[in-house]
Amino acid sequence: MTEKEKSQLGLLYNANYDEELIEERLYAKGLCYEYNQLHPRNMEENEKHSSKLY
């Protein structure tokens, strides 16, 4: 069972050494960074970036 599968089942897991979870975490951090760099009046881009996180 992978660490991601454990997390989805609510079991204890270690996200520090699982390449899939590390990659997903870096992707989410990148999206958050891009979102935070957008101008607040740019609602279309803000919505586009925030929807990627779900």
C-alpha positions, 0 to 999 in steps of 0.5 A: 500500500502506498503512502498516498493510499494510506492517507486517503484511508485515514491511516498514518503515513509518511509524506516525507519520502514518498515521491508522488506526495512530494511532487503533489505538494510541490505542485500545490505550492507552485499554484499557491505562489502563482495565485499570490502573485496575481493582482486582486482585481484580476478575478478571472485569473484568480478563479482559474488558479484557485480552481486548480487546487481542488 
